[in-house]
Amino acid sequence: MWYEILPSFFIITAAVGLPGWGLYHIHNLTLGNHYRRSLTDRWSRALYQRDMRLTGNPYEVNGLEAIPDN
């Protein structure tokens, strides 16, 4: 019957979803935020500082609306 596929569906869903969910919380424990953003090279540090200057929070998604008009 159709319900015989449910155990394998849950196993595959857990195998695909748990690593991403786990990394989300591991980043919070190790980095202090839920997003991985390394500052190992100059370009990443420049983008981090730009986002901090424009919005005050470098971890939120920034679009054109974050850039002031003046």
N, C-alpha and C positions, 0 to 999 in steps of 0.2 A: 504494500500500500504506500501511499504518498508519505506517510509519517515515518517511514523507515529511513528517509534521508535526513531527518532532523538531527540525530547524533553527529553525523559527519558534517553537517552544516555548522553546528555549534563548535565543533573542533576546529574547522577551517577558519571560521570567523574569529575565534579566540587566538589562533596562531597568527593571523594577520593583524588583529587589533591590539593585542597585548603589548608587543614591542613598542609601538608608538605611544600608547598610554603610559607605559613604564618609563620611557625616556622623558616624557613630559614632566613627571614627578622627580626623576633622577636629576634633571637639570635644575629643578627648584632646590633640591638638597645641596648640590655641588656649586651652582653658579649664583644662587639667590634669586633667580627668576625662572619662569617656565620656558623660556626660549633660549636656544643655543645661538649665541652670537660671539664668536671669538674675535679677539682684537690682536691677532698675532702678526698681521701685516699692516703696512701703512695705509692701504686703501680701506680696509675695514675700520681702522681707527678714524679715518677722515669721514667716512659715512656715519659712524657712531656719533662723532662730534657734530656733524651737520644736523642729524636728526634731533640731538639733544638741544641744539641751538634753536631749531625751528619750532619744535613742539614741546620740549621739556621732557618727553618720554621717548627714548630711542627704540622701544620695543613695540610701539603701536604702528600700524600700517599708515604710511604717509603718502598722500597723493598730492595733486596740484593744489587742492584746497588748503593744505598745510603751509603753503608758501604765502607770506604776506604780500599784499598788492602794492605797497608803497615802494 
